Amino acid sequence: MNRPPPPIEIETAPNPGFAVILMHGLGADASDFVPLVPELRLTDAPAVRFVFPNAPEMAVTANDGYVMRAWYDIRSFQDVSRQVDEAGIESSCATVRQLIEAQNQRGIPTSNIFLAGFSQGAAMTYLAGLTHPEALAGLIALSGYLPSRSFVDGRLSAANSSTPIFAAHGMHDDVLPIQLGEAARDYAIARGCNVDWSAYPMPHSVCEEEIAALRVWLGALLTASL
C-alpha cells in the first residue's frame, strides 16, 4: 500500500464556509466525481469546497489480488458483510478524520462539513460518519452499504446520532444489490438518523433524477445556515 496523491479541490465560490469530502468507489480515483460539482448547480447556495481524496493503492483479495485504489481490502464478495478488512477500515477512517481536521484548520468547522461517497466511498461515509466524535453537517451515500455493523456498533458516536443522511440506490444494481443499501438505511434510521432515501431504475451508477434530488437536499441544508 502506498501514499496516495493529494485530493482534488473545487470551490463553488471564493471563501467557502462549507466542505463536502466525497470518496470514490473501488478501483476509481479522485477525479471520478469531479463532474458532479457543476451538475449540482449550487449557484444560489453558500460557497462550498468539494474535496475529492484518493484512496491508497492496495491488492484487493476478492479481485484476485489485483492492485487498485481501495479504502479497505475486500476478502470476498459472497455475503452481505463482503468479508472486509477492519484494520483497513480503521486506517481509512483515520484518513477521513485527517481530511476533516485539514478543513477545520482552514476555517471550516466540522458542523459545516459533509461526508459523501459512491459505492465503497459511500460505505466509508457511513463508517467514518456514524463514528465521528463531532457532529457533521450531513452524510451522502450514493449506491452504498454498511460493510461492518460491528465496527460501527463499537464506535457509534452520539454526536452524529441524528445526522441528516441522503441515501440513494439503483433498483437494478448488480454490484451492490439494493437490499444492501436498504439495510444500511435501516441501520441508520434505527440509530436516530434522519435518512432521505430514494431508489431509481438504474444499475450501479448515478442518474439525473438522483443528482436533482441531491441538489435540493444539499441546497436546503446549505441555505438553512444563512
CORPEFEN-V363410 format. One record per residue. N is the residue number from 1. PSI is psi in radians with two decimals (* if undefined). D_LAST is the distance of its C-alpha to the last C-alpha in whole Angstrom. Layout:
n = <N:N>
psi = <PSI:PSI>
d_last = <D_LAST:D_LAST>
This chain:
n = <1:2:3:4:5:6:7:8:9:10:11:12:13:14:15:16:17:18:19:20:21:22:23:24:25:26:27:28:29:30:31:32:33:34:35:36:37:38:39:40:41:42:43:44:45:46:47:48:49:50:51:52:53:54:55:56:57:58:59:60:61:62:63:64:65:66:67:68:69:70:71:72:73:74:75:76:77:78:79:80:81:82:83:84:85:86:87:88:89:90:91:92:93:94:95:96:97:98:99:100:101:102:103:104:105:106:107:108:109:110:111:112:113:114:115:116:117:118:119:120:121:122:123:124:125:126:127:128:129:130:131:132:133:134:135:136:137:138:139:140:141:142:143:144:145:146:147:148:149:150:151:152:153:154:155:156:157:158:159:160:161:162:163:164:165:166:167:168:169:170:171:172:173:174:175:176:177:178:179:180:181:182:183:184:185:186:187:188:189:190:191:192:193:194:195:196:197:198:199:200:201:202:203:204:205:206:207:208:209:210:211:212:213:214:215:216:217:218:219:220:221:222:223:224:225:226>
psi = <2.32:3.04:2.16:2.78:2.86:2.79:2.73:2.42:2.40:2.26:2.32:-0.32:2.88:2.73:1.00:2.46:-0.06:2.76:2.54:2.03:1.91:2.09:2.32:2.99:3.09:2.21:-0.09:-2.85:-3.06:-0.48:-0.19:-0.73:0.23:-0.70:-0.23:-0.55:-0.95:-0.50:-0.47:-0.45:1.06:0.69:-0.47:0.06:2.88:2.72:2.42:2.41:2.03:2.24:2.12:1.67:2.77:2.30:2.74:2.78:2.35:2.81:2.15:1.98:-0.80:-0.29:0.69:0.53:0.18:2.36:2.21:2.97:2.24:2.53:-0.37:2.75:2.50:2.07:-0.47:2.51:0.14:-0.30:3.11:-0.69:-0.29:0.07:1.17:2.86:1.83:-0.46:-0.66:-0.67:-0.80:-0.77:-0.75:-0.57:-0.67:-0.66:-0.74:-0.71:-0.63:-0.67:-0.71:-0.79:-0.64:-0.66:-0.64:-0.77:-0.35:0.19:0.06:2.00:2.75:-0.59:-0.18:0.31:2.26:2.41:2.40:2.80:2.86:2.33:-2.04:-0.53:-0.60:-0.63:-0.76:-0.57:-0.82:-0.84:-0.87:-0.65:-0.83:-0.23:0.04:2.38:-0.26:2.58:2.27:2.86:-0.55:2.94:2.49:1.96:1.86:2.02:0.85:-3.04:3.00:1.81:-0.37:1.73:-0.64:-0.61:-0.82:-0.74:-0.70:-0.18:0.16:2.31:2.22:-0.48:-0.50:0.47:-0.29:0.45:2.32:2.41:2.30:2.08:2.30:2.66:2.70:2.33:-0.43:0.48:2.02:0.08:-0.89:1.64:2.57:-0.44:-0.54:-0.70:-0.72:-0.65:-0.71:-0.74:-0.85:-0.63:-0.80:-0.74:-0.74:-0.37:0.25:-0.06:2.59:1.75:2.15:1.82:2.40:2.56:2.48:2.60:1.26:2.88:-2.61:1.42:-2.92:2.81:2.93:-0.72:-0.67:-0.79:-0.70:-0.73:-0.69:-0.67:-0.78:-0.83:-0.89:-0.74:-0.68:-0.71:-0.62:-0.80:-0.38:-0.36:-0.20:*>
d_last = <43:41:38:36:35:31:28:27:24:22:18:16:16:16:15:13:11:12:15:18:21:23:27:30:33:36:38:35:33:30:30:31:27:26:26:24:21:22:23:19:18:14:14:11:9:8:11:13:17:19:22:25:28:32:34:37:40:42:45:44:47:46:47:50:49:47:45:41:38:37:35:38:41:42:46:46:44:47:45:41:41:42:44:41:41:39:40:38:35:35:35:33:30:31:30:27:26:27:25:22:23:24:20:20:22:20:17:15:15:17:14:12:15:17:21:22:26:28:32:33:29:28:30:29:26:27:29:27:24:26:28:25:25:21:19:17:14:17:20:21:25:27:30:31:32:33:36:37:36:38:36:33:35:36:33:30:27:26:22:22:24:21:19:18:20:21:25:27:30:33:36:39:38:41:40:37:38:36:37:36:32:33:34:31:29:31:31:28:27:30:29:26:23:21:23:22:25:27:30:32:35:35:37:35:33:29:29:27:26:25:23:22:21:19:17:16:15:14:11:10:10:8:5:6:4:0>
